[in-house]
Amino acid sequence: MKSAGPASVKAAMVLLFNERSAYRGEKNQDQEMDIKRDYYEDIQLLDSKVLWFWFLMLIAALITFPFVASNYYIYMANYMAINVLVTVGLNILVGYTGQISLGHAGFFAIGAFFTVLLMGKLSFPFLVALVISGILAALFGFILGLPALRLEGPYLAIATLGFGMAITQVIGRWELFGGRMGIQAPPLKLFGFYPITTDRGLYFIIVTITLLLTWAARNLMKTKIGRAFIAIRDSDIAAQTMGVNLTYYKTLAFAISAFYAGIAGGLMAFMLGFINPSSFNFILSIYFLAFVIVGGVGTIFGSIMGGMVMTWLILMLDKVQDLTYIGDILMTISERWMSVTGIHNVSSIILGLIIVLIVVFEPLGLYGFWIRTKIYWKAWPF
Amino acid sequence: MFLQLIVSGISIGSIYALVALAMVIIYKTSEVPNFAQGEMAMLSTFVAFMLLASFGQPFVISFAGALVFAVVLGVFLEFVFLRRAKDPNVLSLILITLGFEMMIYGVASWKWGAEQQSFPFPVSDFDIVNLGPAVVSYLNIVTLLVTLFLMFILFLFFRYTKVGIAMKATQQNMLAARINGIRANRILSITWGMSSLIGAVAGMMLAPIATLDPNLMLDPLLKGFASAVLGGMTTLVGSALGGYILGIIETLFGGYISLQFKSIVAFLIIVLVLCFKPSGLFAKHYVRRV
């Protein structure tokens, strides 16, 4: 068999499997020790049989989940998976490369609108349209990455904030994108003939894509590129002195991150069925950043936790008046001092408070909490 | 036409200049851009509105009450949350202000809903003065005068008062300022109070032109940032001038090129300025120590 595939396929294989898996021949004999003895052991994704076991269990659980859960929970799982995807992408930028972005809702919108347009107006197949939109978002990410070369901290935050707001406004004013009213997502057909109409069908697409891309991100962080990102985060000048090409890697980080957001946006369009520009606002960008912070800056596992927990929280708080006890108390407060129609804005207050408290008291987020719990129980009762 | 556009540009530029001033005051002392600036101003404006409409107070008392509220709000946020941050870096400080932004937005939308109110103001936007071919409303004139007055006061404050000089010292080197007996924490609180006050003035000047709802300051916030970046984040006068320049450029763009895409001018200016002269037009180039 000829193995001369296109370079992109090879790159994808490297991402999804492992960097130089051929070198893994000589393994260590004793697996009981937690010590990593050589480099190629360090870059392995699942380094023990126990991890493999749990990984397979996770896959099995994910496959059985839609058949036992009710429709609402499948919807919730879709929402979670999409947010996890954005969070992982944003964490590559914020957590690993140390750049800030307040404009990720912009990339999210680009992904959503272009997927729908490519399918609706040019009748592209779904997966092709999704990937093209992702790449388009990545292109915008690359462009936004260019000013980022000269900026840091606050200035970058302002530039990305402006980008996010500008994208939403341009889309909102442009008739092609449906203007203020938004556009309807076309019916979804996988591989051209397999129609997907239910949340359950969508679940498999969304979760598969999220799983693959999360896996890719985890692997990416163990390659040269990932190490370059981390070096830039720790000190960009030192990284440059060590031979890391700042121009290349900073724009790459923006492009990769935007790609993730774009793909997630494309999926979101089909989950909601209808998109309008006003939902991709500045607040959404803050939400994305909040997912990263709550989960834990600079960890993939933290992103997964952050995306899931925060999505759950957002969905819960959307119907805050229906919660037991808390809902009643809030209703009373609303009637007496506030307004009853605006009670769903409580979610905004609580999420804001969570961001502030996490940053002030637990800068590592849920991941830090998880690590401390793990260490505590490992050594228990000592 | 051209003169009219310039005049409207200057009058909207005054609002941007005020927001930019508020931003720069905080940025100068703590090197953190305050993303909650707009929402703080919005909440203070709502307080003025509440005093006027629900409690039937006269304008003077309502506006004074709102300004007092603004100062208290700024000091409160700094004292209760920002000061507690352990080992803060720029990213975490930005995040804290984003958290404030969401909290305040939530409170305002909860209390006043998303419905749009019209903000009563003693000076009307409809009484106009003819300035040659252009017309100016009384409100525009008042806005301009208030902005210039505040800029003058701020200039005097930073130049001649002890607190103002202490603020400059804190910005240049917090440790050295502490050694010299400046209570840096207290200075930061005062900074937040002042900034919040100026923001509140901007909000109350803007509310009669726009409609009062929780999104009131979302757009001016970005414009304020753009002005501050344009003029230089470290100079007060520069950032105010940036506000006027932005206002004029924006209205000219809206008048001659495209009214639809007027709102991306701010973003383009941010990107262009940051690409070619990151320190802004009127500030000295900043040098970073490794």
Interface residues (C-beta under 8 A of the other chain):
Chain A: V94 G98 I100 L102 L146 P147 R150 L151 E152 G153 P154 Y155 A157 I158 A159 L161 G162 F163 M165 A166 Q169 V170 R173 S235 I237 F282 I283 I286 L289 A290 I293 S334 W337 M338 S339 T341 G342 I343 N345 V346 S347 S348 I349 I350 L351 G352 L353 I354 I355 V356 V359 V360 F361 P363
Chain B: Y27 E31 V32 P33 F35 F81 R84 A85 K86 D87 V90 L91 S92 I94 L95 I96 L98 G99 F100 E101 M102 M103 I104 Y105 G106 V107 S109 W110 K111 W112 G113 A114 L218 D219 L222 F225 A226 V229 M233 Q260 F261 S263 I264 A266 F267 L268 I270 V271 L274 C275 P278 R288 V290
